[in-house]
């Protein structure tokens, strides 16, 4: 299984990268992306720290760990610039913290992230139909999440994505050890969003495609 949205104690997670990676491996994961919360103040530190961990542990780890970043509560007008900065700093992929219904994320964040060509728009909440269409055109993966609260709008995201053929990805948004969902639970969450086992397989295929692109950058 692949999960491209997790957090360590570098932001608001509970684990160091090594423990997060090992716990994910034990639960059956093959690849994870570490995507701690960032804005202009801490992005360089986070990408450097996680990249250093990945390089040091690669020879010994049984799971592939990618250094990503989640731009969080960034003003929409600044998103494109920070996406470019993150990639220059070595982020393997970029996630933007979408307009979840349980946080006061600035209106326009979803569209700004899509137009910036981010890799994943996390928990996009009650995303507009025209933004879903644009995400398909831009190849931006829309997230179905297992995260409490953020998952409340999974059904809305799933319905519009299926209607317009926009690509989806399943992520846990892990902050604590208990957030890592085994394969059986991940499938049940996807089914609960009104999707199918075939859709879940497609979502994992989309995640694998992103991993392969990230490794070539």
N, C-alpha and C positions, 0 to 999 in steps of 0.2 A: 504494500500500500504506500501511497505517496501523500504527504501533507506539506503544503507550502505556506503555512501560516501558523507560526508558533512564537512564543516569547520566553525569554530567560530573565534572570534577575537584573540584567542590564537595563530593562525597562520595568514592567510591572509583573513579570513572571516570578516563579518561585525557585527555579532551578538554574544551576550553572549549565553551560552548553553541553558539557560531557555527560552529566546525569540526564538531561533531557534526551540526548541522543540515545543513551543506553536504554532508558525506559521505553522510548519509542521502538527500538529494536526488539525488546522483549515482547511488546504488544503486536509485533508482526510488520512493522514499517520497514521499507527498504530505503526510502529517501525522505528527509525532512528539510524544510527551509526555515532558518531562523530569521524572523522578521520583527525585531524589536521596534517599539514606537519611536518615531523620530520627527524632528523638524530641523531647521537650519542650525540649531544650537548644539545638537549632539550627533548628527548623522555621520560625520567623519569618524568620530570615536567608535560608534557602534559597528560600522562596516569594517573598520580596521581590526577591532577586537574579535569579531566573529570570524573574519577571514583568517586571522592568526590562529584561532582555534582549529579551523578546518584544515589548515596546512600542517599544523603540529600533530593532529590526531589521525590524519588520513590513513597512514600506514597501519594503524592499530584498530581502527573502527570497523565494525561489521555493517555499518549503515552509512549511506552517503549523506553528508550535511552540506547544504548550500547557504552562503551568506547573502541574505536578502535584507530588505528594509520595509517597514510600513510607515509611510508618511501619514501623520495623524493630526487632525484638527489644523491642518495648514490652510491658510486663506486660499480660496480657489485661484486667485490671480497669481499665486506663487508656486502652484503645483508643477507646472511645466518646467520651470527653472530648476526646482529641486529634483525632479525626476532626472533631468540631464546631469545634475551634479552627482546624484547617487550613482549613476552608471559610470561617470568618470572616476569616481572614488573606488569602483570595483564591485559594486553590488551585482550579484549574479542575476537578480530580478527585482522588480519594484512593485510593491503593493501599496494601494492607497486605502485608507480607512474611510469607507463609504458612509452614506447618509443613513446609518442605522436609526431605527425609530426610538431607541432607548438612550440616545445621547444627542446633545444640541450641536450636531455637525452643521457647518455652514451650508446653506442652500447653494447649489451650483457645484458642490464638490464632486458629485458623480460625473457630471458632464466635463468638468475641467480635467479630471483624471483620465477619462476616455479620450479626450482630445489630445492629451499629453502622451497617449500611447503606453500607459502603464501595462504591466503584465497581468495583474489581477486587481479587480475592484472588489474589495472585501465588503461583506454584509451591506449591500447597497440599499437596504430598506425598501421603501415604496418607490422604487426607481420608476421614472417616467418611461412610457412606451417608446418615445423617440430616442431616449438615451440607450435603451436596449437595442434598437435598430442600429444606432451609431456604434455601439460596442461590437456588434457583429461585423460591421464594415471595417472597424479598426483592429479586430482580432483580440479584443480585451476579454479575458476570462471573468465571468461573473460568478461570485462565490455563493455556494450553498454551505451554510455553516452549522456546526453542532453547538456553537457557543450560546449559553443561556442568554435570553433577551434578544440578542442579535438574530437568533434563529426564528423569531416570531414572524418575520416577513419572508421566510424561505418559500412559502407557497406562492406568494405574489411574484417573486423573482423567477421561480421555476415555470410558472404559467406563461409569463411574457417571453422568457427565453425559448421555451418550446414553441410558442406561437410564431416567433420570428427567426428561429434557428440560431440564436446567439449561443456562443460556447460557454459552458459551465465548468466549474471545478468544485470539488468537495474539500473543505479544510476544517480543522478543529478550532483554530484560534486558541491553541492551548496556552494556558497560563499556569496551571497546576497539574501534577501527575494524573489526577483523576479525569482531566479533560481529554486525554488521549483515548480515542475510541477504537476498539478492535474492529476488524473488518465486518463482523456480523452486525455490530451496532451502527457502523457507518452506513451500511446498506439500509438498515431500518430507518435511519434519519432521512435518507434520500427518498425512500418510499413514502415516508410521512409528509414529504413536501409535494407529493402528487406525481413523482417521477417513477421510473421503473429500474429494475436491475440492469437492463440494457443501458439506460441513461447513466447509471453509476459507472459502468464499464467505460462509457465514452468520456466521463469526467476524469477517470484515472488515465485514460489515453491522452486527454488534453494536458493533464499535469505532466505526464511523461514527455510530451512534445516540448513543453516549456523547459523541463529539465535539460533536455538535449540541446535546445537553443542556448540555454544559459551556459552550458559547459563549453560551447563554441565561442562565447564572447571573450 
